[in-house]
Amino acid sequence: MIPTLTISDSAAEALRNAIGDSGEVVHMAVSASFDHALEIGPAGSDATVVTVNGIAIAIEAESTERAEGMCIDFVDGPNGAGFRIENPNAPPKITELEGAELKARLESGDIELFVDVRTVWERELAKLPSSFLLDDDSSAKLAGLDKDTPIAFYCHHGIRSRAAATHYLNLGFTKLYNLTGGIDAWSQLVDVSVPRY
């Protein structure tokens, strides 16, 4: 099988810069748990070589089916620049979002629900706009929603909210997000008017 891949122009440029004049190729592996690895090295005889956007990609034999339809992009974000790989074959997972990206996605409507998993007294101290508290009633309503509903979760530091998102992932939800660093990070990096505690 020869997989079909997409490499964005920015990713192709970054890979060309990494390869230079070495004559080497990009090696790609996709593990059974859909962890992705990109490395530069000489072409091996046991790999399937695919050229996409001017970049030769050597795909390990056991990775070809898992690599089908993958998109490789190169992005620059608040934590620096790096490759972003989207794989349509990977099982659903929880996506960690920094505060600024989550705010933009909430404002655009890309994420429909914003769930606060903290306690009532914590919510009285500080809360984020458009969020609602996860209690027994809202938990039952969430469980009954379409499994493709995009839902983001937050707590104080991002740990309890990740556990809540994992619960909904196990219920079959496919578009789940967690606020990295929780409301504390939001208060420091997105909106300093939100009280810290």
C-alpha positions in Angstrom: 0.0 0.0 0.0 1.2 3.5 -0.9 -0.4 6.0 1.5 -1.7 9.4 0.4 -0.2 12.2 2.5 -0.5 16.0 2.5 2.4 18.2 3.4 1.7 21.9 3.7 4.0 24.5 2.1 5.3 25.6 5.5 6.0 22.0 6.5 7.7 21.3 3.2 9.9 24.4 3.7 10.9 23.4 7.2 11.7 19.8 6.1 13.8 21.1 3.1 15.7 23.4 5.5 16.3 20.4 7.9 17.5 18.1 5.0 19.7 20.7 3.3 22.0 19.2 0.7 22.5 15.9 2.6 20.5 13.8 0.1 18.7 12.2 3.0 15.0 11.7 3.3 12.4 12.1 6.0 11.5 8.9 7.8 8.1 8.6 9.2 6.7 6.0 11.6 3.2 5.7 13.1 3.0 3.4 16.1 0.1 1.2 16.9 -1.0 3.8 19.5 -0.7 6.5 16.8 2.3 8.3 18.1 4.1 9.9 15.2 7.9 10.1 14.6 9.7 12.2 11.9 13.4 11.8 11.5 16.0 12.7 8.8 18.3 9.9 7.5 19.3 7.9 4.5 16.6 6.0 2.6 16.3 2.4 3.7 15.3 -0.6 1.6 12.4 -1.7 3.8 10.5 1.6 3.6 7.9 2.9 1.1 9.1 6.2 -0.3 6.4 8.8 -1.2 7.2 12.2 -2.6 4.8 14.9 -1.5 5.2 18.6 -2.1 8.8 18.0 -3.2 9.7 16.1 0.0 10.7 12.4 -0.1 9.0 10.6 2.9 10.2 7.0 3.8 7.4 5.3 5.6 8.1 2.2 7.6 6.2 -0.9 6.2 4.2 -1.4 9.4 3.1 2.3 9.3 1.7 2.6 5.8 -2.0 1.8 6.6 -1.9 4.0 9.7 -0.4 6.9 7.7 -3.1 6.9 5.0 -4.6 10.4 4.7 -2.2 12.1 7.2 -1.6 15.9 7.0 1.7 17.3 8.1 1.8 21.1 8.8 4.3 23.4 10.4 2.9 26.0 12.8 4.2 28.8 15.0 2.4 29.1 18.3 2.9 30.5 21.8 5.1 27.6 22.8 7.3 27.9 19.7 7.3 26.4 16.2 6.8 22.8 15.4 5.1 20.2 13.2 1.4 19.4 13.7 0.3 16.1 12.4 -3.3 15.2 11.9 -4.1 11.6 11.3 -7.7 10.6 10.4 -7.0 7.0 11.4 -6.2 7.9 15.0 -8.8 7.2 17.7 -10.4 10.2 19.3 -8.4 11.9 22.0 -8.4 14.9 24.3 -6.8 18.0 22.7 -4.9 20.3 25.1 -5.4 24.0 24.2 -3.6 27.1 25.5 -5.9 29.8 26.7 -5.6 32.1 23.7 -6.4 29.3 21.2 -9.3 28.1 23.3 -10.7 31.7 23.6 -10.5 32.1 19.8 -12.2 28.7 19.2 -15.0 29.6 21.7 -15.5 33.0 20.0 -15.7 31.4 16.5 -18.2 28.8 17.7 -15.8 26.0 16.8 -16.2 24.7 20.4 -19.9 24.7 21.4 -19.8 24.0 25.2 -17.4 25.2 27.9 -17.6 23.2 31.1 -16.3 24.2 34.5 -15.5 21.1 36.6 -14.5 23.0 39.8 -16.5 23.2 43.0 -19.3 25.8 43.6 -17.1 27.8 46.0 -14.3 28.0 43.4 -16.7 29.2 40.8 -17.9 31.9 43.2 -14.3 33.1 43.4 -13.7 33.2 39.6 -15.3 31.9 36.4 -14.8 32.2 32.7 -17.3 33.6 30.3 -19.8 31.3 28.6 -18.9 28.4 30.9 -21.3 26.4 33.0 -20.7 24.3 36.1 -20.7 20.5 35.7 -23.2 19.1 38.2 -25.5 16.1 38.2 -28.1 17.8 35.9 -25.6 19.2 33.4 -23.6 15.9 33.4 -26.7 13.9 32.5 -27.5 16.5 29.7 -24.0 16.3 28.3 -24.1 12.5 28.3 -27.2 12.7 26.0 -25.7 15.0 23.4 -24.5 14.0 20.0 -21.0 12.4 20.4 -19.5 14.8 17.9 -20.4 17.9 20.0 -17.2 19.9 20.5 -16.8 20.4 24.3 -14.0 22.1 26.3 -13.4 21.6 30.0 -11.5 23.6 32.6 -10.6 23.5 36.3 -8.1 25.3 38.5 -4.9 23.9 36.9 -6.1 21.5 34.2 -5.9 18.2 36.0 -9.6 17.6 37.1 -10.8 18.9 33.8 -8.6 16.4 31.9 -10.1 13.6 34.1 -13.6 14.9 33.2 -12.8 15.0 29.5 -11.5 11.5 29.8 -14.8 10.4 31.2 -16.6 11.8 28.2 -14.0 10.3 25.8 -14.8 6.9 27.4 -18.5 7.6 26.7 -17.7 7.9 23.0 -17.3 11.7 22.6 -14.9 12.6 19.8 -14.2 16.3 20.0 -12.9 17.1 23.5 -10.6 19.8 24.7 -8.9 20.7 27.9 -7.7 24.1 29.0 -3.9 23.7 29.6 -3.1 25.2 33.0 -6.8 25.8 33.8 -8.3 29.0 35.0 -5.0 29.9 36.7 -3.2 30.0 33.3 -6.1 31.9 31.7 -5.9 34.5 34.5 -2.2 35.0 33.8 -2.1 34.7 30.0 -5.5 35.6 28.6 -7.4 37.9 31.0 -5.7 39.3 34.1 -9.1 40.6 35.3 -10.1 37.0 36.2 -9.1 36.6 39.9 -6.4 34.1 40.8 -6.8 32.0 44.0 
